[in-house]
Amino acid sequence: MSLDDTAFARIADETLEAVMDAVEGALGDQADVDLDGGILTIDLDAGGQYVINKHAPNRQIWMSSPKSGATHYEYDAKAAGWRCTRSGSRFDETLAAELKTLTGVAVRL
Protein backbone atom coordinates (compact mmCIF):
# COMPACT_ATOMS: atom_id res chain seq x y z
CA MET A 1 0.00 0.00 0.00
CA SER A 2 1.42 3.35 -1.04
CA LEU A 3 1.18 6.36 1.23
CA ASP A 4 -0.44 9.55 0.01
CA ASP A 5 1.56 12.77 0.40
CA THR A 6 -0.10 13.77 3.67
CA ALA A 7 0.37 10.39 5.33
CA PHE A 8 3.96 10.18 4.12
CA ALA A 9 4.82 13.63 5.51
CA ARG A 10 3.22 12.83 8.88
CA ILE A 11 4.83 9.41 9.30
CA ALA A 12 8.24 10.59 8.05
CA ASP A 13 8.20 13.62 10.37
CA GLU A 14 7.17 11.45 13.34
CA THR A 15 9.97 9.00 12.51
CA LEU A 16 12.65 11.69 12.26
CA GLU A 17 11.51 13.33 15.51
CA ALA A 18 11.45 9.99 17.34
CA VAL A 19 14.94 9.11 16.09
CA MET A 20 16.24 12.53 17.11
CA ASP A 21 14.80 12.17 20.62
CA ALA A 22 16.13 8.62 21.05
CA VAL A 23 19.63 9.43 19.77
CA GLU A 24 19.86 12.61 21.85
CA GLY A 25 18.71 10.71 24.93
CA ALA A 26 21.18 7.87 24.49
CA LEU A 27 24.14 9.66 22.90
CA GLY A 28 23.73 13.26 24.00
CA ASP A 29 27.29 13.36 25.35
CA GLN A 30 28.77 11.55 22.31
CA ALA A 31 26.95 13.19 19.40
CA ASP A 32 25.57 16.44 18.08
CA VAL A 33 22.02 15.83 16.86
CA ASP A 34 20.05 18.35 14.80
CA LEU A 35 16.71 18.19 12.98
CA ASP A 36 16.04 21.07 10.62
CA GLY A 37 13.72 21.22 7.62
CA GLY A 38 13.15 17.48 7.49
CA ILE A 39 16.88 16.71 7.61
CA LEU A 40 18.27 14.89 10.65
CA THR A 41 22.02 15.18 11.14
CA ILE A 42 23.90 13.07 13.69
CA ASP A 43 27.56 14.05 14.11
CA LEU A 44 29.37 11.48 16.23
CA ASP A 45 32.14 12.83 18.45
CA ALA A 46 34.20 9.73 17.60
CA GLY A 47 33.94 10.65 13.92
CA GLY A 48 31.36 10.08 11.25
CA GLN A 49 28.12 11.74 10.27
CA TYR A 50 24.64 10.44 9.53
CA VAL A 51 22.30 12.47 7.34
CA ILE A 52 18.73 11.17 7.35
CA ASN A 53 16.02 12.95 5.42
CA LYS A 54 12.61 12.48 3.97
CA HIS A 55 12.50 12.35 0.19
CA ALA A 56 8.98 13.40 -0.73
CA PRO A 57 9.05 12.72 -4.49
CA ASN A 58 9.72 9.02 -3.85
CA ARG A 59 7.96 8.92 -0.46
CA GLN A 60 11.08 7.48 1.11
CA ILE A 61 13.48 8.14 3.95
CA TRP A 62 17.07 8.34 2.77
CA MET A 63 20.04 7.68 5.03
CA SER A 64 23.68 8.49 4.42
CA SER A 65 25.77 6.47 6.88
CA PRO A 66 29.50 6.55 7.66
CA LYS A 67 29.25 2.76 8.10
CA SER A 68 26.98 1.47 5.32
CA GLY A 69 26.79 4.31 2.80
CA ALA A 70 23.55 5.47 1.22
CA THR A 71 20.28 3.57 1.66
CA HIS A 72 16.65 4.29 0.84
CA TYR A 73 13.67 3.14 2.89
CA GLU A 74 10.00 2.80 1.97
CA TYR A 75 7.21 2.62 4.50
CA ASP A 76 5.81 -0.87 5.09
CA ALA A 77 2.34 -0.41 6.55
CA LYS A 78 2.04 -4.09 7.50
CA ALA A 79 5.21 -3.90 9.59
CA ALA A 80 4.55 -0.30 10.66
CA GLY A 81 8.11 0.60 9.79
CA TRP A 82 10.55 1.64 7.10
CA ARG A 83 12.24 -1.09 5.00
CA CYS A 84 15.32 -0.81 2.82
CA THR A 85 14.45 -0.85 -0.88
CA ARG A 86 17.42 -3.15 -1.62
CA SER A 87 17.87 -5.47 1.36
CA GLY A 88 14.48 -5.31 3.07
CA SER A 89 16.17 -4.53 6.40
CA ARG A 90 14.38 -2.26 8.83
CA PHE A 91 15.57 1.33 9.16
CA ASP A 92 15.31 1.42 12.96
CA GLU A 93 17.20 -1.85 13.41
CA THR A 94 19.94 -0.88 10.95
CA LEU A 95 20.52 2.53 12.51
CA ALA A 96 20.46 1.18 16.08
CA ALA A 97 22.95 -1.58 15.23
CA GLU A 98 25.30 0.83 13.48
CA LEU A 99 25.19 3.36 16.31
CA LYS A 100 25.95 0.61 18.83
CA THR A 101 28.92 -0.54 16.76
CA LEU A 102 30.27 3.01 16.38
CA THR A 103 29.65 4.25 19.94
CA GLY A 104 29.27 1.16 22.13
CA VAL A 105 25.91 2.51 23.34
CA ALA A 106 22.59 0.80 22.67
CA VAL A 107 20.04 3.22 21.21
CA ARG A 108 16.43 2.07 21.40
CA LEU A 109 14.57 3.28 18.32
C-alpha positions as CSV (number, residue, x, y, z in Angstrom):
1,M,0.0,0.0,0.0
2,S,1.4,3.3,-1.0
3,L,1.2,6.4,1.2
4,D,-0.4,9.6,0.0
5,D,1.6,12.8,0.4
6,T,-0.1,13.8,3.7
7,A,0.4,10.4,5.3
8,F,4.0,10.2,4.1
9,A,4.8,13.6,5.5
10,R,3.2,12.8,8.9
11,I,4.8,9.4,9.3
12,A,8.2,10.6,8.1
13,D,8.2,13.6,10.4
14,E,7.2,11.5,13.3
15,T,10.0,9.0,12.5
16,L,12.7,11.7,12.3
17,E,11.5,13.3,15.5
18,A,11.4,10.0,17.3
19,V,14.9,9.1,16.1
20,M,16.2,12.5,17.1
21,D,14.8,12.2,20.6
22,A,16.1,8.6,21.0
23,V,19.6,9.4,19.8
24,E,19.9,12.6,21.9
25,G,18.7,10.7,24.9
26,A,21.2,7.9,24.5
27,L,24.1,9.7,22.9
28,G,23.7,13.3,24.0
29,D,27.3,13.4,25.3
30,Q,28.8,11.5,22.3
31,A,27.0,13.2,19.4
32,D,25.6,16.4,18.1
33,V,22.0,15.8,16.9
34,D,20.0,18.4,14.8
35,L,16.7,18.2,13.0
36,D,16.0,21.1,10.6
37,G,13.7,21.2,7.6
38,G,13.2,17.5,7.5
39,I,16.9,16.7,7.6
40,L,18.3,14.9,10.7
41,T,22.0,15.2,11.1
42,I,23.9,13.1,13.7
43,D,27.6,14.0,14.1
44,L,29.4,11.5,16.2
45,D,32.1,12.8,18.5
46,A,34.2,9.7,17.6
47,G,33.9,10.6,13.9
48,G,31.4,10.1,11.2
49,Q,28.1,11.7,10.3
50,Y,24.6,10.4,9.5
51,V,22.3,12.5,7.3
52,I,18.7,11.2,7.3
53,N,16.0,12.9,5.4
54,K,12.6,12.5,4.0
55,H,12.5,12.4,0.2
56,A,9.0,13.4,-0.7
57,P,9.1,12.7,-4.5
58,N,9.7,9.0,-3.8
59,R,8.0,8.9,-0.5
60,Q,11.1,7.5,1.1
61,I,13.5,8.1,3.9
62,W,17.1,8.3,2.8
63,M,20.0,7.7,5.0
64,S,23.7,8.5,4.4
65,S,25.8,6.5,6.9
66,P,29.5,6.5,7.7
67,K,29.2,2.8,8.1
68,S,27.0,1.5,5.3
69,G,26.8,4.3,2.8
70,A,23.6,5.5,1.2
71,T,20.3,3.6,1.7
72,H,16.7,4.3,0.8
73,Y,13.7,3.1,2.9
74,E,10.0,2.8,2.0
75,Y,7.2,2.6,4.5
76,D,5.8,-0.9,5.1
77,A,2.3,-0.4,6.5
78,K,2.0,-4.1,7.5
79,A,5.2,-3.9,9.6
80,A,4.5,-0.3,10.7
81,G,8.1,0.6,9.8
82,W,10.5,1.6,7.1
83,R,12.2,-1.1,5.0
84,C,15.3,-0.8,2.8
85,T,14.4,-0.8,-0.9
86,R,17.4,-3.1,-1.6
87,S,17.9,-5.5,1.4
88,G,14.5,-5.3,3.1
89,S,16.2,-4.5,6.4
90,R,14.4,-2.3,8.8
91,F,15.6,1.3,9.2
92,D,15.3,1.4,13.0
93,E,17.2,-1.8,13.4
94,T,19.9,-0.9,11.0
95,L,20.5,2.5,12.5
96,A,20.5,1.2,16.1
97,A,22.9,-1.6,15.2
98,E,25.3,0.8,13.5
99,L,25.2,3.4,16.3
100,K,25.9,0.6,18.8
101,T,28.9,-0.5,16.8
102,L,30.3,3.0,16.4
103,T,29.6,4.3,19.9
104,G,29.3,1.2,22.1
105,V,25.9,2.5,23.3
106,A,22.6,0.8,22.7
107,V,20.0,3.2,21.2
108,R,16.4,2.1,21.4
109,L,14.6,3.3,18.3
